[in-house]
Amino acid sequence: MHPVFADRTRLALYLVIWTLLALLLALLVVEPGRVSLFSAILLSIPPTIVYAFICLAAWYPSRAMPLRAARVWSLVLTHFLGALVLTGVWLLLFIGWARVLDRASGASNRAVVDDRSFVLIVIGFLLYLLTVAFHYLLMATEQARRVEKREIEVRMLAREAELKALKAQLDPHFLFNSLNSISSLCGSNPSSARTLTTLLAEYLRKSLRVGSADAISLSEELELASSYLAIERIRFGPRLEFAQQIDEAVRSFRVPPLLLQPLVENAVTHGVGHLLEGGVVQITASREGESVRITVENRCDPDRPSRPGEGIGLANTKRRVKTFYGETSRVDVLNEPDRFRVTLVLSPLPAARGEG
């Protein structure tokens, strides 16, 4: 289908422009005392609109000979011949329509066309060439849109591949730590080891259920975090507590699966786990303008051994946030002697993902 007919707005704009050209042409036809302005408009508009549709045929030679691929001489010759042929059609349209009007009204429209024939030929020639230029511009615009669409698709595929790679890196890291916990309990507390195995199986069942999705609700993510902490409570007992303060308005906010899990794991392993009296892992979530602020905070041992770098979990989270939400989101880390806090400031997702 011709691209002008494929878009109603584009077709309407095309016809409006040609109608304005017909009105300008009518001003050239007007002769005081011979032709009224109304008669000139009536003479000009119908042939011009018909010629507008005929000129759409320029799309086919233009598409067959792109500017970058066609030879200059063949390009010029083809459109020159096309201009000559369609200019002849344009003049015949005016002559035929003038005869129809003369028979209907007894006016002298044919004589006006004969007197203005040279001007009409020049205008018809130029209008065809302008239509050719319009089609090449249209082709360039369509090509630019296709290139942009391909670039967006490539970026989306690259982003999804990176997210899957990051999640694949996260899963074995968590399993390694969990299996180590089960191993340590098998000798000292077999009953707890069995309970831990059951909880781990339930947690993995939940994570597999949501893990194939690109995004889940914050409520589902918090449920996963709670399941993980239930596993860790087998190891730490009452030393480990969990608190949430979640704004109901953000529970449906979309996050990538297991976004909070490495942060909660770090809070337990490198925070509460070093305190004899234990501590609380606290998660808060609230609106901050158009964004959502999620905080994971825990107490720390001031004398805990220092760790070089950020660690796999935190680095992974930062990369996932940047990849999933874009540059406008961020991950802030507060590392004090007796407190560790990670804050995620997440921008609303694009419409393609939405806030479910």
C-alpha positions in Angstrom: 0.0 0.0 0.0 1.2 3.5 -0.8 2.4 5.2 2.5 0.1 8.2 2.0 -2.9 5.9 2.0 -1.6 3.9 4.9 -2.0 6.8 7.3 -5.3 8.8 7.3 -3.6 11.8 8.9 -0.9 11.9 6.3 -3.5 11.6 3.5 -5.6 14.4 5.0 -2.5 16.7 5.3 -1.5 15.8 1.7 -4.9 16.8 0.4 -5.0 20.0 2.4 -1.6 21.1 0.9 -2.8 20.4 -2.6 -6.1 22.3 -2.0 -4.1 25.3 -0.8 -1.9 25.0 -4.0 -5.2 24.9 -6.0 -6.3 28.1 -4.3 -3.0 29.8 -5.1 -3.3 28.6 -8.7 -6.8 30.2 -8.9 -5.3 33.6 -8.2 -3.2 33.2 -11.3 -6.3 32.4 -13.4 -8.3 35.4 -12.2 -8.7 38.2 -14.9 -10.8 41.2 -13.8 -13.9 41.4 -15.9 -13.4 38.0 -17.5 -13.3 35.4 -14.8 -14.6 35.8 -11.2 -12.6 34.4 -8.2 -15.3 31.8 -7.6 -15.1 30.6 -11.3 -11.3 30.5 -11.0 -11.5 28.4 -7.8 -14.0 26.1 -9.4 -11.8 25.7 -12.5 -8.6 25.0 -10.4 -9.5 22.8 -7.5 -10.9 19.6 -9.2 -8.1 19.1 -11.7 -5.5 19.9 -9.1 -6.9 17.3 -6.6 -7.1 14.7 -9.4 -3.5 15.5 -10.3 -2.5 15.2 -6.7 -3.6 11.5 -6.7 -2.0 10.9 -10.1 1.3 12.3 -8.8 1.3 9.6 -6.1 2.5 7.3 -8.9 5.9 8.9 -8.4 6.3 6.7 -5.3 7.0 3.7 -7.5 9.9 4.9 -9.6 11.3 6.7 -6.5 11.2 3.5 -4.5 12.7 1.5 -7.4 15.6 4.1 -7.6 16.7 5.1 -4.2 18.9 8.2 -4.1 22.0 6.4 -2.7 21.7 3.4 -5.0 20.6 4.8 -8.4 22.8 6.4 -11.0 22.4 10.1 -11.4 21.7 10.1 -15.1 19.1 7.3 -14.9 17.5 9.0 -11.9 17.2 12.4 -13.7 16.1 10.9 -17.0 13.3 8.8 -15.4 11.8 11.6 -13.4 12.2 14.1 -16.3 10.2 11.8 -18.5 7.7 11.2 -15.7 7.3 14.9 -15.3 6.7 15.4 -19.0 4.1 12.7 -19.2 2.2 13.8 -16.1 2.4 17.5 -17.0 0.6 16.6 -20.3 -2.0 14.8 -18.2 -2.3 17.8 -16.0 -2.9 20.1 -19.0 -5.5 17.7 -20.4 -7.3 17.6 -17.0 -7.6 21.4 -17.1 -8.8 21.4 -20.8 -11.3 18.7 -20.2 -12.7 20.3 -17.0 -12.8 23.7 -18.7 -15.0 22.2 -21.5 -17.3 20.7 -18.9 -17.7 24.0 -17.1 -18.2 25.9 -20.4 -21.0 23.5 -21.4 -22.7 23.9 -18.0 -22.4 27.7 -17.7 -21.6 29.1 -21.1 -18.5 30.8 -19.7 -15.1 31.1 -21.4 -13.0 28.8 -19.2 -11.4 27.0 -22.1 -10.1 30.3 -23.4 -8.6 31.1 -20.0 -6.8 27.7 -20.0 -5.4 28.3 -23.5 -4.1 31.7 -22.4 -2.5 30.2 -19.3 -1.3 27.0 -20.9 2.4 27.8 -20.6 2.0 28.8 -16.9 0.0 25.6 -16.3 2.7 23.4 -17.9 5.5 25.0 -15.8 3.4 24.6 -12.6 2.5 21.0 -13.4 6.1 20.1 -14.1 7.2 21.7 -10.8 4.4 20.1 -8.9 5.5 16.6 -10.1 9.1 17.3 -9.1 8.0 18.5 -5.7 6.0 15.3 -5.3 9.1 13.3 -6.2 11.0 15.2 -3.5 8.2 14.5 -1.1 8.4 10.8 -1.8 12.1 10.7 -1.3 11.7 12.6 2.0 9.0 10.1 3.0 11.3 7.2 2.2 14.1 8.7 4.2 11.7 9.2 7.2 10.4 5.6 7.0 14.0 4.3 6.8 15.0 6.3 9.8 12.0 4.9 11.7 12.9 1.4 10.8 16.5 1.9 11.8 15.4 3.4 15.1 13.0 0.6 15.7 15.7 -2.0 15.1 18.1 -0.1 17.4 15.4 -0.1 20.2 14.8 -3.9 19.6 18.6 -4.5 19.8 18.9 -2.5 23.0 15.9 -4.3 24.6 17.3 -7.7 23.6 20.7 -6.7 25.1 19.1 -5.5 28.3 17.0 -8.6 28.7 20.1 -10.8 28.1 22.1 -8.8 30.7 19.2 -9.2 33.2 19.1 -12.9 32.7 22.8 -13.2 33.0 22.8 -11.2 36.3 20.0 -13.4 37.6 21.8 -16.5 36.6 24.8 -15.2 38.6 22.6 -14.6 41.6 20.9 -18.0 41.8 24.0 -20.2 42.4 25.4 -17.6 44.8 22.3 -17.9 47.0 22.2 -21.7 46.7 25.8 -22.0 47.7 25.3 -20.1 50.9 22.0 -22.0 51.7 23.6 -25.4 51.2 26.5 -24.4 53.4 24.0 -23.6 56.1 22.3 -27.0 55.8 25.6 -28.8 55.8 26.7 -27.0 59.0 23.4 -28.1 60.8 23.4 -31.7 59.7 25.9 -32.7 62.4 24.9 -30.4 65.2 21.1 -30.2 64.7 19.6 -32.7 62.2 16.1 -31.6 63.0 16.8 -28.0 62.1 18.6 -29.2 59.0 15.5 -31.1 57.9 13.3 -28.0 58.6 15.8 -25.8 56.7 15.7 -28.1 53.7 11.9 -28.0 53.6 11.9 -24.2 53.8 14.6 -24.0 51.2 12.5 -26.2 48.9 9.5 -24.0 49.4 11.5 -20.9 48.8 13.0 -22.3 45.6 9.5 -23.3 44.5 8.3 -19.7 44.9 11.4 -18.2 43.2 11.0 -20.6 40.2 7.3 -19.6 39.9 8.1 -15.9 39.6 11.7 -16.1 38.3 10.7 -16.6 34.7 8.8 -13.3 34.7 10.5 -10.0 33.7 8.9 -8.2 36.6 6.8 -9.0 39.7 5.0 -6.9 42.2 6.8 -5.5 45.3 4.4 -7.6 47.4 5.6 -10.8 45.7 9.2 -9.7 46.2 8.6 -9.0 49.9 7.1 -12.5 50.2 10.3 -14.0 48.8 12.4 -11.9 51.2 10.2 -13.2 54.1 10.7 -16.8 53.0 14.4 -16.3 52.9 14.5 -14.8 56.4 12.4 -17.7 57.6 15.3 -20.0 56.4 17.9 -17.9 58.1 16.0 -17.9 61.4 16.6 -21.6 61.6 20.3 -20.8 61.8 20.1 -17.7 64.0 17.0 -18.4 66.1 15.6 -15.4 68.0 18.7 -13.4 67.3 17.3 -12.6 63.9 14.2 -10.4 63.6 12.4 -9.0 60.5 10.4 -5.8 60.3 8.6 -4.2 57.4 7.0 -0.7 56.9 5.5 -0.7 53.4 3.3 2.0 52.0 0.2 0.2 50.5 0.4 2.5 47.4 3.7 0.9 46.3 2.9 -2.8 46.8 1.9 -3.1 43.1 5.1 -1.4 41.9 7.0 -3.7 39.5 10.5 -4.9 40.3 12.7 -7.6 38.8 12.5 -10.9 40.6 14.9 -11.4 43.6 16.0 -7.7 43.6 15.9 -7.5 47.4 17.2 -11.0 48.1 21.0 -10.2 47.9 20.5 -7.1 50.1 18.6 -9.1 52.7 21.2 -11.8 52.5 24.0 -9.3 53.1 22.1 -7.8 56.0 22.0 -11.2 57.7 25.4 -12.6 56.7 27.5 -9.4 57.2 25.3 -7.6 59.7 23.1 -9.4 62.2 25.3 -12.6 61.9 28.2 -10.7 63.5 26.2 -9.5 66.5 26.0 -11.7 69.6 22.7 -10.2 70.6 21.4 -10.3 67.0 19.4 -7.6 65.3 16.6 -6.5 63.0 16.5 -6.5 59.2 14.2 -3.7 58.4 12.6 -3.0 55.0 10.7 0.1 54.2 9.1 1.2 51.0 7.3 4.5 50.2 6.5 7.0 47.4 9.0 9.7 46.6 7.3 11.9 44.0 7.0 9.7 40.9 9.6 7.3 42.2 9.6 4.6 44.8 12.1 4.5 47.6 13.0 1.0 49.1 15.4 0.7 52.0 17.0 -2.3 53.5 18.7 -1.5 56.9 20.4 -3.5 59.6 22.7 -3.0 62.6 26.4 -3.9 62.3 29.3 -4.9 64.6 31.6 -1.8 64.7 34.5 -4.2 65.0 33.5 -6.4 62.1 36.3 -7.3 59.6 36.5 -4.9 56.7 35.5 -6.2 53.3 37.3 -5.0 50.1 34.9 -3.8 47.4 31.1 -4.0 47.4 30.6 -7.8 47.1 28.8 -9.7 44.5 25.3 -9.1 45.9 25.4 -5.3 46.0 27.3 -5.0 42.7 24.7 -7.3 41.1 21.8 -5.2 42.5 23.3 -1.9 41.2 23.7 -3.4 37.7 20.2 -4.8 37.7 18.7 -1.5 38.8 20.6 0.4 36.1 19.7 -2.1 33.4 16.1 -2.5 34.4 15.0 1.0 35.3 17.6 3.2 33.4 19.9 6.0 34.5 17.3 7.9 36.4 17.2 5.3 39.2 20.0 4.8 41.7 21.3 2.7 44.6 22.6 4.6 47.6 24.7 2.9 50.3 25.2 4.2 53.8 28.0 2.3 55.6 28.5 3.5 59.2 30.3 1.6 62.0 27.1 0.4 63.6 24.7 0.5 60.8 24.4 -0.5 57.1 21.7 0.8 54.8 21.0 0.3 51.1 18.4 2.6 49.5 16.9 1.9 46.1 15.3 4.9 44.4 13.4 3.4 41.4 11.8 5.5 38.6 8.4 4.4 37.1 8.8 1.7 34.5 8.2 2.5 30.8 4.6 1.8 29.5 5.7 -1.5 28.0 6.3 -2.8 31.5 4.0 -0.6 33.5 3.2 -0.7 37.2 0.8 -3.6 36.9 
